[in-house]
């Protein structure tokens, strides 16, 4: 008849090879391939000439291997198929031979799988032998693993004591920070709760002084007296108690010089939040009054092992720079704690309503707030305005120059964060 039948070519991108293709698309491709094969057989039987043959998607190369081009496919098996159909041979025998060729071709490609570069170049996280040490999730153990961030953290610490004997590390773990700190400050010391970590630390950093205790129960004022001056604290804090550790240090503010610690980025933003923002709360008021606080830099999850699910921040709290500000507050820290806790517990209420139970107490000086504060909410007040409200309710009192447990409580009570 002189007609030529041209079978359409169905192009499937490499990203949708059978291993990556959605089920619905895969069924569609299989049906289209069956229709194309049936059409070729029918055309050959009718005397038409089949000029192009394209393998169905089921014959594609395995996952992670680029699909061969049309010319390469025809060069290896397509021309044979064309000649077989054109010569009138048995299509069933041709299909069997073609299936065997494609099976051999697929087997050859599977011997040399090609992995994406992102997998090959991705560095493995450091691991520890399971028989020796395994990080405990109950202690929020996420150890530092990036030497570049460790170097930056150590460089931020400055101490002028003899051989760094007033440098204190909280939770040294296996010694990622301690290794560099000990070289810079040979008489530094650390506080660790996990005995397993202390054994590994003794092997990694021989000669370092480590005290086994809970950092929430340490008497930092006594340690400062033993070491001869205010402490410079550094540490990679557990995420679930980072705020409570800082409240503990606030109780010992007179014995602490500077604090450099890691915490989650969310907590760091709450400590530095300004009035009128959603993150502004009780911790923002306390630490902006007790210290000069700043976020130095952020750490990605890849800087830790095991990797946490949040971004971390390296925060500096300078308690020594805010010493005069603390002494000028003229309030009892326990009164300030009661006012801030009560105000932010009902942050959407007016202060005249949220602080009403405090003013009904027999030890307070006023029964109702002045108009300038009565119609305001807690998140609208500056930190120094909370000091003024506390003075109005409880009166002026000298700020304690020595240890007074207020923010962590005298009997283990904690501050709501």
C-alpha positions as CSV (number, residue, x, y, z in Angstrom):
1,X,0.0,0.0,0.0
2,X,3.0,2.2,0.3
3,X,2.0,3.6,3.7
4,X,4.3,3.8,6.7
5,X,3.0,3.5,10.2
6,X,4.9,5.7,12.7
7,X,4.4,4.6,16.4
8,X,4.5,7.6,18.8
9,X,7.4,7.8,21.2
10,X,6.4,8.3,24.8
11,X,9.1,10.1,26.7
12,X,9.4,9.4,30.5
13,X,11.8,11.7,32.3
14,X,14.7,10.0,34.3
15,X,13.2,11.3,37.6
16,X,10.1,9.1,36.9
17,X,11.9,5.8,36.2
18,X,9.8,2.8,37.4
19,X,11.4,3.0,40.8
20,X,10.4,6.7,41.2
21,X,7.2,6.7,39.2
22,X,3.8,7.1,40.9
23,X,1.6,4.0,40.7
24,X,-1.0,5.7,38.5
25,X,1.6,6.9,36.0
26,X,3.2,3.4,36.0
27,X,-0.1,1.8,35.1
28,X,-0.6,4.4,32.3
29,X,2.8,3.7,30.9
30,X,2.3,-0.1,30.9
31,X,-1.0,0.2,29.1
32,X,0.5,2.6,26.5
33,X,3.4,0.2,25.9
34,X,1.0,-2.8,25.4
35,X,-1.1,-0.7,22.9
36,X,2.1,0.3,21.0
37,X,3.3,-3.3,20.9
38,X,0.0,-4.6,19.7
39,X,-0.1,-1.9,17.0
40,X,3.3,-2.9,15.8
41,X,2.3,-6.5,15.5
42,X,-0.9,-5.6,13.7
43,X,0.9,-3.3,11.3
44,X,3.5,-5.9,10.5
45,X,0.8,-8.5,9.8
46,X,-1.0,-6.1,7.5
47,X,2.1,-5.4,5.4
48,X,2.9,-2.0,6.8
49,X,6.5,-1.1,7.5
50,X,7.4,-0.2,11.1
51,X,10.0,2.5,11.1
52,X,10.6,3.1,14.8
53,X,10.5,0.9,17.9
54,X,10.7,2.3,21.4
55,X,11.0,0.0,24.4
56,X,8.2,0.2,26.9
57,X,9.0,1.8,30.3
58,X,9.1,-1.6,32.0
59,X,12.4,-2.2,30.2
60,X,14.0,1.0,31.7
61,X,17.3,0.9,33.6
62,X,17.1,0.3,37.3
63,X,16.8,3.1,39.9
64,X,19.5,5.8,40.2
65,X,20.8,5.0,36.6
66,X,20.1,7.4,33.7
67,X,17.7,6.1,31.0
68,X,19.6,5.4,27.7
69,X,18.8,7.6,24.8
70,X,16.7,6.4,21.8
71,X,19.6,6.1,19.5
72,X,21.6,4.0,22.0
73,X,18.5,1.7,22.5
74,X,18.0,1.2,18.7
75,X,21.7,0.6,18.3
76,X,21.7,-2.4,20.7
77,X,18.3,-4.0,20.1
78,X,15.9,-1.7,18.2
79,X,17.2,-2.5,14.7
80,X,16.9,-6.2,15.3
81,X,13.3,-5.8,16.3
82,X,12.7,-3.7,13.2
83,X,14.2,-6.3,10.9
84,X,12.3,-9.1,12.5
85,X,8.9,-7.4,12.1
86,X,9.7,-6.2,8.6
87,X,10.8,-9.7,7.5
88,X,7.6,-11.3,8.7
89,X,9.2,-13.6,11.4
90,X,7.2,-15.0,14.2
91,X,6.5,-12.0,16.6
92,X,6.3,-14.4,19.6
93,X,9.9,-15.7,19.0
94,X,11.1,-12.1,18.5
95,X,9.5,-11.0,21.7
96,X,11.2,-13.8,23.6
97,X,14.6,-13.0,22.2
98,X,14.1,-9.2,22.9
99,X,13.0,-10.0,26.5
100,X,16.2,-12.0,27.1
101,X,18.4,-9.2,25.6
102,X,16.7,-6.6,27.8
103,X,17.1,-8.8,30.9
104,X,20.9,-9.2,30.2
105,X,21.1,-5.4,29.6
106,X,19.3,-4.6,32.9
107,X,21.5,-7.1,34.8
108,X,24.6,-5.4,33.5
109,X,23.4,-2.0,34.6
110,X,22.5,-3.3,38.1
111,X,26.1,-4.4,38.6
112,X,27.2,-0.7,38.6
113,X,24.6,1.4,40.4
114,X,25.1,5.2,40.3
115,X,24.4,7.0,43.6
116,X,23.5,10.7,43.7
117,X,26.4,13.0,44.6
118,X,24.5,14.3,47.6
119,X,24.7,10.9,49.2
120,X,28.4,10.3,48.3
121,X,29.6,13.6,49.5
122,X,27.5,13.7,52.7
123,X,29.8,13.3,55.8
124,X,28.8,10.6,58.3
125,X,28.0,11.7,61.8
126,X,30.5,10.6,64.4
127,X,29.4,7.4,66.3
128,X,30.4,5.8,69.5
129,X,30.7,2.0,70.2
130,X,27.4,0.9,71.6
131,X,29.1,-1.3,74.2
132,X,31.0,1.7,75.6
133,X,28.7,4.7,75.4
134,X,25.3,5.5,74.0
135,X,23.7,9.0,74.4
136,X,20.8,9.0,76.7
137,X,17.6,10.7,75.4
138,X,16.4,11.1,79.0
139,X,19.4,13.4,79.7
140,X,19.0,15.3,76.4
141,X,22.5,14.3,75.4
142,X,23.4,15.9,72.1
143,X,27.1,16.1,71.9
144,X,29.0,18.7,69.8
145,X,30.6,17.1,66.8
146,X,31.7,20.0,64.5
147,X,35.2,21.2,65.3
148,X,34.7,24.6,63.7
149,X,31.8,25.5,66.0
150,X,33.7,24.1,69.0
151,X,36.6,26.4,68.1
152,X,34.3,29.5,67.9
153,X,32.7,28.6,71.2
154,X,36.1,28.3,73.0
155,X,37.4,31.5,71.5
156,X,34.4,33.5,73.0
157,X,35.4,32.5,76.5
158,X,37.8,35.0,78.3
159,X,39.2,34.4,81.7
160,X,42.0,36.2,83.5
161,X,42.4,33.8,86.5
162,X,45.6,31.9,87.0
163,X,45.6,29.0,84.5
164,X,41.9,29.4,84.1
165,X,40.9,28.0,87.5
166,X,37.6,29.9,87.5
167,X,36.5,28.4,84.2
168,X,33.6,26.0,84.8
169,X,32.1,23.7,82.1
170,X,28.6,22.4,82.6
171,X,27.9,18.9,81.2
172,X,31.2,18.2,79.4
173,X,30.0,14.8,78.1
174,X,32.7,13.0,76.3
175,X,35.0,16.0,76.1
176,X,34.3,17.8,72.8
177,X,34.6,21.2,74.4
178,X,36.9,20.1,77.2
179,X,39.6,19.0,74.9
180,X,40.2,22.5,73.6
181,X,39.3,24.3,76.9
182,X,41.8,22.2,78.8
183,X,44.6,23.2,76.5
184,X,43.8,26.9,77.0
185,X,42.9,26.7,80.8
186,X,44.7,23.8,82.4
187,X,43.1,24.3,85.8
188,X,39.5,24.5,84.6
189,X,36.9,22.1,86.1
190,X,33.6,20.6,85.1
191,X,30.3,19.3,86.5
192,X,28.8,16.1,85.0
193,X,26.0,13.8,86.1
194,X,26.5,10.8,83.9
195,X,29.1,8.4,85.2
196,X,29.6,6.8,81.8
197,X,30.5,10.1,80.3
198,X,32.9,10.8,83.1
199,X,34.8,7.6,82.3
200,X,35.1,8.5,78.6
201,X,36.1,12.0,79.6
202,X,38.9,10.7,81.8
203,X,40.3,8.8,78.8
204,X,39.9,11.7,76.3
205,X,41.2,14.5,78.6
206,X,43.5,13.0,81.3
207,X,44.0,15.3,84.3
208,X,40.9,17.4,84.1
209,X,38.9,17.9,87.3
210,X,35.3,16.7,87.0
211,X,32.7,16.9,89.8
212,X,29.8,14.4,89.7
213,X,26.6,16.4,90.5
214,X,23.4,17.7,89.1
215,X,24.0,21.2,87.7
216,X,20.7,22.3,89.2
217,X,21.8,21.5,92.7
218,X,25.4,22.9,92.6
219,X,26.2,25.8,95.0
220,X,28.0,28.1,92.6
221,X,28.5,30.7,95.3
222,X,30.6,28.2,97.3
223,X,32.5,27.1,94.2
224,X,33.4,30.8,93.5
225,X,34.7,31.2,97.0
226,X,36.9,28.1,96.6
227,X,38.2,29.2,93.3
228,X,38.8,32.8,94.4
229,X,36.4,34.8,92.3
230,X,33.4,34.9,90.0
231,X,33.1,32.0,87.7
232,X,33.1,32.0,83.9
233,X,30.6,29.3,82.8
234,X,30.5,27.5,79.5
235,X,28.5,24.5,78.4
236,X,26.3,22.7,75.9
237,X,23.1,22.7,78.0
238,X,20.4,19.9,77.8
239,X,17.5,21.3,75.9
240,X,14.8,20.3,78.4
241,X,16.4,22.1,81.4
242,X,18.3,24.9,79.8
243,X,16.0,27.6,81.2
244,X,16.0,26.2,84.7
245,X,19.8,26.0,84.7
246,X,19.9,29.7,83.8
247,X,17.4,30.5,86.6
248,X,19.8,28.7,89.0
249,X,22.7,30.8,87.8
250,X,20.5,33.9,88.3
251,X,20.2,33.0,92.0
252,X,24.0,33.0,92.1
253,X,24.4,36.0,89.9
254,X,26.9,37.7,92.3
255,X,29.2,34.7,91.9
256,X,29.1,34.4,88.1
257,X,31.0,36.6,85.7
258,X,29.9,35.5,82.2
259,X,28.0,32.6,80.9
260,X,28.4,31.1,77.4
261,X,25.9,28.3,76.7
262,X,24.1,26.6,73.9
263,X,20.3,26.2,73.9
264,X,17.5,25.9,71.4
265,X,17.0,28.9,69.1
266,X,13.4,29.2,70.4
267,X,14.5,29.6,74.0
268,X,17.3,32.1,73.0
269,X,14.7,34.3,71.2
270,X,12.5,34.2,74.2
271,X,15.3,35.4,76.4
272,X,16.1,38.4,74.1
273,X,12.5,39.2,73.1
274,X,11.2,42.7,73.3
275,X,7.8,43.8,74.8
276,X,4.8,43.5,72.5
277,X,6.1,40.3,70.9
278,X,4.7,36.8,71.3
279,X,8.0,35.4,72.6
280,X,8.1,38.0,75.4
281,X,7.6,36.5,78.8
282,X,8.9,35.9,82.3
283,X,12.4,34.7,81.3
284,X,12.7,37.8,79.1
285,X,12.1,40.1,82.0
286,X,14.4,38.2,84.4
287,X,17.5,37.8,82.3
288,X,17.3,41.3,80.7
289,X,17.3,42.7,84.3
290,X,20.0,40.4,85.7
291,X,22.4,40.3,82.7
292,X,23.4,41.8,79.4
293,X,22.3,39.0,77.0
294,X,23.1,38.5,73.4
295,X,23.0,35.7,70.8
296,X,26.5,35.2,69.3
297,X,25.7,32.7,66.5
298,X,23.4,29.8,65.6
299,X,24.4,26.1,65.3
300,X,22.7,23.8,62.8
301,X,21.5,20.2,63.8
302,X,24.5,18.8,61.9
303,X,26.9,20.2,64.5
304,X,25.6,17.7,67.1
305,X,25.5,13.9,67.5
306,X,22.8,12.7,67.6
307,X,21.3,15.4,65.6
308,X,18.5,17.3,67.4
309,X,15.3,18.4,65.7
310,X,15.9,22.1,66.3
311,X,18.4,24.8,65.5
312,X,20.6,25.8,68.5
313,X,22.0,29.2,69.5
314,X,25.2,30.1,71.4
315,X,24.2,32.8,73.9
316,X,26.3,35.1,76.1
317,X,25.0,36.4,79.5
318,X,27.2,39.0,81.2
319,X,26.1,39.0,84.8
320,X,29.1,41.2,85.9
321,X,28.1,44.0,83.5
322,X,24.6,44.2,85.1
323,X,25.6,44.2,88.7
324,X,24.8,47.9,89.3
325,X,21.5,47.5,87.6
326,X,20.6,44.6,89.9
327,X,21.5,46.5,93.1
328,X,19.5,49.6,92.0
329,X,16.3,47.6,91.5
330,X,15.6,47.7,95.3
331,X,13.2,44.8,95.3
332,X,13.2,41.3,96.9
333,X,13.8,38.8,94.0
334,X,11.1,36.6,95.4
335,X,8.5,39.4,95.2
336,X,9.6,40.1,91.6
337,X,9.2,36.4,90.8
338,X,5.6,36.4,92.2
339,X,4.6,39.5,90.2
340,X,6.1,38.2,86.9
341,X,4.8,34.7,87.3
342,X,1.3,35.9,88.1
343,X,1.2,38.5,85.3
344,X,2.4,36.2,82.5
345,X,0.2,33.3,83.7
346,X,-2.7,35.4,82.6
347,X,-1.0,37.4,79.9
348,X,-4.2,38.3,78.1
349,X,-5.8,39.9,81.2
350,X,-5.3,43.4,82.4
351,X,-2.9,43.7,85.3
352,X,-5.6,44.9,87.6
353,X,-7.2,41.5,87.2
354,X,-4.2,39.2,87.0
355,X,-2.4,40.8,90.0
356,X,-5.6,41.2,92.2
357,X,-4.9,38.1,94.4
358,X,-1.4,39.5,95.3
359,X,-2.9,42.8,96.3
360,X,-5.4,41.1,98.6
361,X,-2.6,39.7,100.7
362,X,-2.0,41.3,104.1
363,X,1.7,42.0,103.3
364,X,1.1,44.3,100.3
365,X,0.9,48.1,100.5
366,X,-1.8,48.8,98.0
367,X,-5.3,47.4,97.2
368,X,-5.4,48.3,93.5
369,X,-2.9,49.4,90.8
370,X,-2.5,52.9,89.6
371,X,-4.3,53.8,86.4
372,X,-1.1,53.9,84.4
373,X,-0.7,50.1,84.9
374,X,-4.2,48.9,85.6
375,X,-5.3,48.8,82.0
376,X,-2.1,47.3,80.6
377,X,-1.3,43.6,79.9
378,X,1.9,41.8,81.0
379,X,3.4,41.7,77.5
380,X,3.1,45.5,77.2
381,X,5.4,46.3,80.1
382,X,9.2,46.9,79.9
383,X,11.4,44.9,82.3
384,X,12.1,47.9,84.5
385,X,8.3,48.6,84.7
386,X,7.9,45.2,86.4
387,X,10.4,46.4,89.0
388,X,8.3,49.5,89.6
389,X,5.1,47.5,89.9
390,X,6.8,45.2,92.4
391,X,7.9,48.3,94.4
392,X,4.3,49.6,94.4
393,X,2.9,46.3,95.7
394,X,5.5,45.1,98.2
395,X,7.6,48.3,98.8
396,X,11.2,49.0,98.3
397,X,13.7,46.5,99.8
398,X,17.4,46.2,99.4
399,X,18.5,43.8,96.7
400,X,20.5,40.9,98.3
401,X,24.2,41.1,97.7
402,X,24.7,37.4,98.4
403,X,22.9,34.2,97.7
404,X,19.2,34.2,98.0
405,X,17.2,31.3,96.4
406,X,14.4,32.9,94.5
407,X,14.1,31.8,90.9
408,X,14.7,28.1,91.5
409,X,12.9,28.2,94.9
410,X,14.0,27.2,98.3
411,X,12.4,23.8,98.3
412,X,12.9,22.8,94.7
413,X,10.1,24.9,93.3
414,X,10.6,26.0,89.7
415,X,9.7,29.0,87.7
416,X,7.2,28.6,84.9
417,X,8.9,29.4,81.7
